[in-house]
Amino acid sequence: MDTTCTRIALGTIILHLLLMGLSYLSIAEVIYSPDELLSINCGSSSNFSTRDGRNWTVDINFLTVESRINSVAAPALTPTTLMGPYTYARLSHSQFTYSFPVTAGPKFLRLFFYSTSYQNFDRTNAYFSVKFGPYTYTLLQDFNASLNADVDNDPGQPDILFREYCINIGEGERLDITFIPTITAQHQHSYAFINGIEIVSMSPYLYYTNPDDYTGVPQIVGTLSQYPIENSSALETIYRLNVAGKDITGSEDTGMLRTWKADDNYLTTQSTMSVDFGRITKLSFNMTQNYTAPDEVYRTVRNMGTNGSMNMRFNLTWQLPVDSGFTYLLRLHFCQLDPHVSLSGDLRFSIYIADQLGTDWADVLLWTYNRKGVPVVRDYVVSYIPGNREKTNLSLKMHPHHKSRIKDAQLNAIELFKISDTSCSLADPNPHLLPQPPNNTISNKKSNGTTSTIIAAVAGAVSGVVLLFFIAILIKHRKNVAVNESSNKKEGTSRNNGSLSVPTDLCRHFSIEEMRAATNNFDKVFVVGMGGFGNVYKGHIDNGSTTVAIKRLKQGSRQGIREFKNEIEMLSQLHHPNIVSLIGYCYESNEMILVYEFMDCGNLRDHLYDTDNPYLSWKHRLQTCIGVARGLDYLHTGVKQVIIHRDVKSANILLDEKWEAKVSDFGLARIGGPMGISMMTTRVNTEVKGSIGYLDPEYYKRNILTEKSDVYSFGVVLLEVLSGRQPLLHWEEKQRMSLVKWAEHCYEKGILSEIVDPELKGQIVPQCLRKFGEVALSCLLEDGTQRPSMKDIVGMLDLVLQLQDSAVNYEDSSSHSTVPLSDCSENTGLSTTSDGDGSYGRMESFVLIPDDVFSETKNPKRR
C-alpha cells in the first residue's frame, strides 16, 4: 500500500513538473517581428539558447578594439540556476564600449546584471555609470550593483538586476553603450561589468508620439495640456503590470519579449478579480495595434465589485514607488468584456493620478463607440514630481462616478515609464541599505573557533554597553513623560479629554465623526495640500453647504500640541481680510485637526514655480504683496499685543476665489509686548523656528525675535514674487544658490532685471522694478533696526503699484491682455498689460511720484 501511494505521488509530481515545463515552452503567436533582436551573452565564448526563445550570442565582435584589450571575461564565483546570461560577465577597471550596427528607429535596450563576485572582482566594488550615444544619454550614474541588488532582494531572482529602456537611433548612427567605472578616493578599486545586453526593435509609435497624428498625445495630469513623447527622449520602464492576472513572460509577449508582472504588490485597496473574463469573446484591435499588449492582458480585469452605491465611499488604488525629480509617462490599458455593461454610460469612473484628476469621465464603451472586446489605452504624463531623487509614491486611483448606473471602476494593465530629464539622464541615486540582522550561517562558515570566541567577547561587551545605554534612556524617558503629563495637566491639553479652553463663540468644536464625514473618511482624493505637518483636505460641512479646508496634523509632525493650541487661540481672535479665518477644530481620538475657510486658488508658491497652475501677472503679484503686507501690519500693530508670525513664506500665503491674499499657518507665531511698546526694545528670547531660506539671520544668530524678523521673511517673499524661483537652489552655481545674495549682487551691479521671472517679460515698468527692488532689499538689511516697519512697507508698495499703473494708463489699450485666472473665479476682474516690445508710453508719467518718497530705502546696504 505504501509503495502504491509513493508511486502515485511521484507520478503526480512528475506530471506537475511537466505541466510547469510546458508553460515555459509555450511560445505565443508572434504578432510583431522586430527588425533587430540581439541577445548578447557578455563575457561568454559560446552561444546558447534559452527556453523563452532567446538565442544568446557572444559579445566579442561588438566590443571596440580598445575595449577588447581593457576588459576581461570571467565566470561568476557563485553559480546561479536562473535562465539567462548569468554564467559569465564582461568586467573592467577601465571604460569599455559596445558598438552595435542597427537600423534607425526606436529600440528596447535591456541590461542584465548578476551581482556576485567574479575572479579578482569583489562584488561590493562594482561602482559604475552607463551611457549611450551619440548624444550621451545617462542610463546609470555611479551605480552600485551590490547595494541595489541587496535592496531589491527578489527571492525569486536573488542578486539579479534588470533594466529596460526605450531609445531612438537616428539614420546612419550606431548604438554605442559605454560602461564607466566610478574611480574616486573612496572607491579606488571600482569596476564596471555587464552580463547581458538585449536590443529589440519596436514599432515607431508604440510609446513615442507620431508627429503626423496628435490624436493620441499624452495628457498632462491636472491640466488640459498635452505632452508629446518625442524621439529625443529616452524612457526607462519602471512598471509593466498585468492587473489581476499572472506574470507574463517574454515568450508570451507579442514579439518584443516584454515581461508583464502581476500587480498584487502594488494594490493597496480591496478589489475583485474577474480572471479570464470573456474568454470566448474574440478581441478586436480597432482602437490600438494588436501588438500593444498580449491578449491575456485584456482578458483579466480588476474591479471593485458591483455592489451598488457603497463603492462611492472607496477607491481602487495602486501605489507605485518612483524616483522624485523626474517626469513620468503612465499608460493605462482597458477592455470592456463585462456582460453587465451594455452601453456607454453604464460604467463611468474618475481617474486620479498622483492625487490629481486625470479624467472625471472614464467610460471604456464611450471610447470604443459601444463596441465590446476592443482594447484601448489612455496615456498620461505626470509632470515633474518634486524632490531630489528620493523615493516617493505615485498613486493611481479609480473612483466610481456618481452618475454611473454601475458604481464600479476597472483596469486591465499599467505601464509606467520615467522620461529623461533636461540633462538627458535617467539615473537615480543608490538606495540606502537598512541594517540587516546577523546571519549566523554565514558567520559560522567564515569563522573558526578562535574568531568565534573573540566575536562572542566583543558582542558581550557591546551588549553590556547597549543595555546600560537603554536603561539610561528609559529613566530619562520616564522623567520626560512625568514632566509632560504635569505640563499637560497645567495647560489642560491632555489628549484624552478632547477639549481646549477656547471660547465657543470664537471657535467651533467639531467631532471626529463630523471630520470623517466631511472628507469621506480622509480619502486621499480630497487632499489639496501636504507638508511636514500632514495633509490638507477639501471638505464639506453642514450637510455639504460649506466648503472648508481641513488640516489634519499627523503624529510625529513638526507641529505638536503646543503649536496646535497656539494656532487655535491665536487665529480664533484675529479678524482681518488678509488673515485666513479659523472656523473650528477637532481634538479627540488622538487627532489634532484644524478647520479653515477654503481658499480656492491654493497658495502663492504654487503660482510662482514648479507648477502647472496659471502664472500671476505682475500687477496681480503686486496686489498680492500689498495684501500680505497689510495682514502682517495688522499682526504687528492692529491687535492688543504684537504677534510675530515667525513663518512668513509663499507657501503660507493663500489665495481665495477672488485672488485676495491671506496669511495662514500660525502654529509658530509668538506674542510679544503690549501694543504701543516697541518690540525693538521688548525683544523676545526664544528658540529659533521658521523655514530655511526665510529665516532672519539676526534672529538665528542671536536667538532674539522681533517683528522685524517677519519683515526679513517678507523681503524674501518679495524676491520670490519677482524672480519666480525658490529662496535656495542647491544645484545652482554658488553666486545664484541664495536668492537673497543673488538679488543683492544684481542690484549692486545695476542688473536687477536678471532675476526677473521670464513669465513677467515686458510687464514691469523699469522704474517700478527699481523701486520694488529697493523695497525688497530694505527688508533684508542685516541690522533689523534699519528695516522698515510693515506699515511703511504697505505705503511703499502702494506707491510701487501707482508707478506701474501710471505708466500702463498711457499704453494703447490694444496691447492689454488678461492672464487666464478663470480656473478659480470666472470674473476676477484682474488683468495685466503687456506691450510685447518693452515700451511703456510717455516717461513723463514717472514725475507724478517724487523720487524722494523712497528715501528710506535709497541705500539698502546702509547699516
Buried (B, 14 or more C-beta within 10 A) or exposed (E): EEEEEEEEEEEEEEEEEEEEEEEBEEEBEBBBEBEBBBBBBBBBEEEBEBBBBBEBBBBBEBBBEEBBEBBBBBEBEEEBEEEBBBBBBBBBBBBBBBBBEBEBBBBBBBBBBBBBBBEEBEBBBBBBBBBBBEBEBBBBBBBBBBBBBBEBEEEEBBBBBBBBBBBBBEEEBEBBBBBBBBBEEEBEEBBBBBBBBBBBBBBEBBBBBEEEEEEBBBBBBBBEEBBBBEBEBBBBBBBBBBBBBBEBBBBBBBBBBBBBBBBEEBBEEEBBBBEEBBEEBEBBBEBBBBBBBBBBBBBBBBBBBBEEEEBEEBBBBBBBEBBBBBBBBBBBBBBBBBEEBBEBBBBBBBBBBBBBBBBEEBBBBBBBEEBBBBBBBBBBBBBBBEEEEEEBEBBBBBBBBEEBBBBBBBBBBBBBBBBBBEEBBBBBBBBEEEEEEEEEEEEEEEEEEEEEEEEEEEEEEEEEEEEEEEEEEEEEEEEEEEEEEEEBEEEEBEEEEBEBEBEEEBBBBBEBEBBBBBBBEBBBBBBBBEBEBBBBBBBBBEEEEBEBBBBBBBEEBEBBBEBBBBBBBBBBBBEBEBBBBBBBBBBBBEBBBBBBBBBBBBBBBBBBBEBBBBBBBBBBBBBBBBBBBBBBBBBBBBBEEBBBBBBBBBBBBBBBEEBBBBBBBBBBBBBBBEBEEEBEEEBBEBEBBBBEBBBBEBBBEEEBBBBBBBBBBBBBBBBBBBBBBBBBBEEBEEEBBBBBEBBBBBBEEEEBBEBBBEBBEBBBBBBBBBBBBBBBBBBBBEEBEBBBBBBBBBBBBBBBBBBBBBBBEEBEEEBEBBBEBEEBBEEBEBEBBBBEEEEBBEEEBBEEBEEEBBEBBEEBEEE
